[in-house]
Amino acid sequence: MDLRRLEHEQFDWSSGAGGADAVRRVAEAAETEDGKAALNEAAVLTLRNHGLDTGIVFLATEGDDPLGFAYLHGLYGTGRPELDLVVAPAARAKGVGSALAAAVLDAVDGIPLTAWSHGNHPAAGALASRLGLRATRELWLMRRKASLPVAEAAVPPGVVLRAFRPGEDDAAFLRVNAAAFASHPEQGNLDQRGLDERKAESWFDPEGFVVAEKDFAVVGFHWTKVHPATPATPSYGEVYVIGVDPSMQGSGLGRALLAAGLEHLHGRGLDEVVLYVEADNAPAVQLYERYGFEHAPVDTDVMYSYG
């Protein structure tokens, strides 16, 4: 097995140069095998738009065959860097993951970091334990049949729901998002560049981005997403993010936004709608359960922390 760090100057996600094609091949094979994406959206957007400007990638190969990769990103941000480690299905249980993880930990020389296990895989837990990483956070994926009726939810007095207006609503949305997710390690850091990158994605649809307005000010939003079909999964909808200005907390606006977004996705002819929620956010979990969302143990992502 050959293990090497990819060169920043040569790596290009779009063309596949500098090892990017091998990384994509491993991620696609893992997704096909596991039925879920090996890299989350934030990781893919960073690779696509910024290459290795904020991260490093180690690639394991055998001849021309990629065996796996470790991608550590967010090296120069305010939070902890995040590790994604993906092993090709045919190369699993052969020490590839251990070698990649050791290479990353050696490269960062004790810098605290986090790593996600998508689906709470036992092998990931065992590897984390051997390397001294501890489980610190759980994220639930909850699912709902899109055909289920959507319970009615009254819109608070004085509030109007409408579609997002790109450009015109950007600053107001970012303000509410920052306030609503002030303590959230990922969502609260969304800035204009990150918003622009997402608006440039093929899935972006302003009609599916519901904005709540009161007294001509944005006070909440429900951004939905329709995932295109892949070889591993059919097309499905997502409650991408719901945010409510702190001044409107407890008004019922969150329920109204949830219902409005679900109605939009219901009209798209999808089989399923999903969402992610912190496992310890009991009020949110209870709300989603009232709207027909369910969680299975296999749909649990676990964050491990090092240092």
C-alpha positions in Angstrom: 0.0 0.0 0.0 1.3 3.5 -0.9 0.3 6.4 1.3 0.9 10.0 0.2 -0.2 13.5 0.9 -1.8 15.2 -2.2 -0.1 18.4 -3.5 -2.1 21.5 -2.9 -1.1 23.1 -6.2 -2.0 20.1 -8.3 -5.3 19.2 -6.7 -8.4 20.2 -8.7 -11.9 18.8 -7.9 -13.5 19.8 -11.2 -10.9 18.2 -13.5 -9.9 15.4 -11.2 -6.3 16.4 -11.3 -3.8 15.9 -8.5 -5.6 12.9 -7.0 -9.0 14.4 -6.9 -10.4 11.8 -9.3 -9.2 9.0 -7.0 -10.9 10.7 -4.0 -14.2 11.0 -5.9 -14.0 7.3 -7.0 -13.5 6.2 -3.4 -16.4 8.4 -2.1 -18.7 7.2 -4.9 -17.9 3.5 -4.2 -18.5 4.0 -0.5 -21.8 5.7 -1.2 -23.0 3.0 -3.5 -22.0 0.3 -0.9 -23.4 2.1 2.2 -26.4 3.8 0.7 -25.4 7.2 2.1 -23.0 10.0 1.1 -19.4 9.4 2.3 -18.8 13.2 2.4 -21.2 15.8 3.7 -22.2 18.8 1.7 -19.8 21.2 3.5 -16.8 18.9 2.6 -17.8 18.7 -1.0 -18.4 22.4 -1.4 -15.0 23.1 0.2 -13.2 20.7 -2.1 -15.1 22.0 -5.2 -14.7 25.7 -4.5 -11.5 25.9 -2.5 -9.5 22.8 -3.2 -6.9 22.2 -0.5 -6.7 25.9 0.6 -8.1 25.0 4.0 -7.2 21.3 4.3 -5.0 18.4 3.6 -5.7 15.0 1.9 -3.9 11.7 2.4 -4.5 9.1 -0.3 -3.9 5.4 0.0 -3.4 3.4 -3.2 -2.3 0.0 -4.4 -1.0 0.3 -8.0 -3.6 2.3 -9.9 -6.4 1.4 -7.4 -7.4 4.0 -4.8 -8.0 2.3 -1.4 -9.1 5.2 0.7 -8.5 8.8 1.7 -8.4 11.1 4.8 -9.5 14.7 4.3 -8.9 17.1 7.1 -10.5 20.5 6.5 -11.1 23.7 8.3 -7.5 24.0 9.4 -7.5 27.8 9.4 -10.9 28.5 10.8 -12.0 29.4 14.3 -13.3 25.9 15.2 -11.6 22.5 15.3 -10.5 21.0 12.0 -12.8 18.2 10.8 -11.7 14.8 9.6 -13.4 12.7 6.9 -11.9 9.2 6.5 -13.3 7.0 3.7 -12.2 3.5 2.7 -13.2 1.8 -0.5 -15.5 -1.1 0.2 -13.1 -3.7 -1.3 -10.2 -2.4 0.9 -12.0 -2.4 4.3 -10.8 -4.4 7.3 -7.2 -4.4 5.9 -5.7 -1.6 8.0 -6.2 1.2 5.4 -8.3 3.3 7.8 -5.8 3.0 10.6 -2.9 4.0 8.4 -4.7 7.0 7.0 -5.8 8.2 10.5 -2.3 7.8 11.9 -0.9 9.8 9.0 -3.3 12.7 9.7 -2.7 12.7 13.4 1.1 12.7 12.8 0.7 15.6 10.3 -1.2 17.8 12.7 1.0 17.0 15.6 -1.5 17.1 18.4 -3.8 19.8 17.1 -7.4 19.1 18.4 -9.8 17.9 15.7 -13.1 16.2 15.2 -14.2 13.3 13.0 -17.7 12.1 12.0 -18.8 8.5 11.7 -21.8 8.6 9.3 -24.2 5.9 10.4 -22.3 5.1 13.7 -20.4 2.3 12.1 -18.9 -0.1 14.6 -15.5 -0.1 12.8 -15.3 3.6 13.1 -16.0 3.4 16.8 -13.3 0.8 17.2 -10.8 2.9 15.3 -11.6 6.0 17.2 -11.1 4.1 20.5 -7.7 2.8 19.4 -6.6 6.3 18.4 -7.8 8.0 21.6 -10.8 9.8 20.1 -14.0 10.1 22.3 -17.6 10.4 21.2 -18.8 13.9 21.9 -21.9 14.6 19.8 -24.7 12.7 18.0 -26.7 13.9 15.0 -29.9 12.2 14.0 -31.2 11.7 10.5 -35.0 11.6 10.7 -37.2 10.4 7.9 -40.8 11.1 6.8 -42.9 9.8 4.0 -43.7 12.7 1.7 -47.2 11.4 1.1 -48.2 11.9 4.8 -50.6 14.8 5.3 -49.1 18.0 6.7 -50.6 19.1 10.0 -51.8 22.7 9.8 -49.9 25.4 11.7 -51.1 28.9 12.2 -48.9 31.7 11.0 -48.3 34.2 13.8 -50.2 37.5 13.5 -48.5 40.1 11.3 -46.2 37.5 9.7 -46.2 36.9 5.9 -44.6 33.8 4.3 -43.0 34.3 0.9 -40.2 33.0 -1.3 -36.6 34.0 -0.8 -35.4 36.8 -3.1 -31.7 36.1 -4.0 -29.5 39.1 -3.5 -32.2 41.2 -1.9 -32.7 38.9 1.1 -29.1 37.7 1.5 -28.1 40.1 4.3 -31.3 39.7 6.3 -31.2 35.9 6.0 -27.6 35.8 7.2 -28.4 38.0 10.1 -31.3 35.8 11.3 -29.3 32.7 10.6 -26.4 34.0 12.8 -28.7 34.9 15.6 -30.7 31.6 15.5 -27.6 29.5 15.4 -25.2 31.5 17.5 -24.2 28.4 19.4 -24.2 26.0 16.5 -20.6 25.0 15.4 -21.4 24.8 11.7 -24.6 26.6 10.7 -23.9 29.7 12.7 -20.7 30.4 10.7 -22.4 30.7 7.3 -21.3 33.8 5.5 -22.0 35.5 2.2 -19.4 33.4 0.4 -21.0 30.2 1.7 -24.4 31.4 0.8 -23.3 32.3 -2.7 -21.7 28.8 -3.2 -25.0 27.1 -2.2 -27.0 29.4 -4.5 -24.8 28.4 -7.3 -25.6 24.7 -6.8 -28.0 23.0 -9.3 -30.4 22.1 -6.6 -31.0 25.7 -5.4 -34.6 26.8 -5.8 -35.8 30.1 -4.3 -39.4 28.8 -4.4 -38.3 26.2 -1.9 -36.7 28.8 0.4 -39.6 30.1 2.5 -39.0 33.4 4.3 -41.1 34.8 7.1 -41.4 38.6 7.1 -42.9 40.8 9.8 -43.0 44.6 9.6 -40.8 44.4 6.5 -38.1 42.5 8.3 -37.1 38.9 7.9 -37.8 37.0 11.1 -37.4 33.4 10.1 -36.9 31.0 7.2 -37.2 27.4 6.1 -34.7 26.4 3.4 -35.7 23.2 1.7 -33.6 21.1 -0.6 -34.3 18.4 -3.2 -31.5 16.0 -3.7 -31.1 14.6 -7.2 -31.2 10.9 -7.7 -27.9 9.0 -7.6 -27.0 5.4 -8.3 -27.4 4.7 -4.6 -30.5 6.7 -3.8 -33.7 8.0 -5.5 -34.4 11.8 -5.4 -35.6 13.0 -2.0 -36.4 16.2 -0.1 -34.7 17.7 2.9 -35.6 20.1 5.6 -32.3 21.8 4.9 -32.4 24.4 7.7 -35.1 26.2 9.7 -34.2 29.3 11.6 -36.3 31.7 13.7 -35.1 35.1 15.0 -34.8 35.0 18.8 -37.4 37.7 19.1 -40.0 35.3 17.6 -39.1 32.2 19.7 -42.2 30.7 21.2 -44.6 32.3 18.8 -45.3 29.2 16.8 -43.4 30.5 13.8 -41.1 27.5 13.7 -44.1 25.1 13.3 -45.6 27.4 10.6 -42.3 27.4 8.6 -41.9 23.6 9.0 -45.4 23.1 7.6 -44.9 25.5 4.7 -41.7 23.8 3.6 -43.2 20.4 3.9 -46.1 21.4 1.7 -43.7 22.7 -0.9 -41.8 19.4 -0.9 -45.0 17.4 -0.9 -45.8 19.1 -4.3 -42.6 17.9 -5.8 -43.7 14.3 -6.0 -41.0 12.9 -3.8 -41.2 9.7 -1.8 -39.3 10.8 1.3 -38.3 13.9 3.2 -35.4 13.9 5.7 -33.8 16.2 8.2 -30.8 16.3 10.6 -31.3 17.3 14.2 -29.0 17.2 17.3 -29.9 14.1 19.3 -30.1 16.0 22.5 -32.5 18.7 21.2 -35.6 17.2 22.7 -38.0 20.0 21.8 -37.0 19.9 18.1 -37.2 16.1 18.0 -40.7 16.1 19.6 -41.9 18.7 17.0 -40.5 16.7 14.1 -42.1 13.5 15.5 -45.5 15.3 15.6 -45.0 15.9 11.9 -44.4 12.2 11.1 -40.6 12.1 11.2 -39.0 8.9 12.6 -35.5 8.0 13.6 -33.8 4.6 13.3 -30.6 3.8 15.2 -28.7 3.2 11.9 -29.4 6.8 11.0 -27.2 8.2 13.7 -24.0 10.2 13.0 -21.4 10.3 15.8 -18.8 13.0 16.2 -15.5 12.0 17.8 -13.1 14.5 19.2 -9.3 14.3 19.6 -7.2 16.5 21.8 
